[in-house]
Amino acid sequence: MYVGITTRTLRKRYGEYLDEMRRGKRPRVYYMLNKYPDDLYFNYVSLQPETADLEQLELDLNDAILPPVVTKDFTAEIRDLVSALR
């Protein structure tokens, strides 16, 4: 439902999502976390920035999955299609 990259630790990033369930600063993420609390799983992969273009990988994953919470982290071609369909 959501793909992102971070430089923070897994513990810190996961904690931020738990905080988001209460605060709702990001409405789409807040909705997802509270609508599907028993159906979401937090998964990660640890990659070194020197071995992978993390920004491009994020775009490629979002293009392939089309997560409903993501609004702008798509390639330009897919972003136009998503904007037209949502």
Backbone hydrogen bonds, N-H to C=O, Kabsch-Sander energy under -0.5 kcal/mol:
donor,donor_aa,acceptor,acceptor_aa,energy
13,R,9,T,-2.7
14,Y,10,L,-2.7
15,G,11,R,-2.1
16,E,12,K,-1.8
17,Y,13,R,-1.5
18,L,14,Y,-2.0
19,D,15,G,-2.3
20,E,16,E,-2.0
21,M,17,Y,-1.3
22,R,18,L,-0.5
22,R,19,D,-1.3
23,R,19,D,-2.3
24,G,20,E,-1.4
30,Y,26,R,-2.9
31,Y,27,P,-2.5
32,M,28,R,-2.2
33,L,29,V,-2.8
34,N,30,Y,-2.0
35,K,31,Y,-2.4
36,Y,32,M,-2.0
39,D,36,Y,-1.5
40,L,36,Y,-0.8
43,N,41,Y,-0.8
47,L,45,V,-0.7
51,T,48,Q,-1.7
52,A,48,Q,-1.0
54,L,52,A,-1.3
57,L,53,D,-2.6
58,E,54,L,-2.5
59,L,55,E,-2.1
60,D,56,Q,-2.8
61,L,57,L,-2.6
62,N,58,E,-2.5
63,D,59,L,-2.6
64,A,60,D,-2.0
65,I,61,L,-2.5
66,L,62,N,-2.7
69,V,1,M,-1.2
70,V,67,P,-0.7
74,F,72,K,-1.8
79,R,75,T,-3.0
80,D,76,A,-1.8
81,L,77,E,-1.2
82,V,78,I,-3.0
83,S,79,R,-2.5
84,A,80,D,-1.8
85,L,81,L,-1.8
86,R,82,V,-2.0
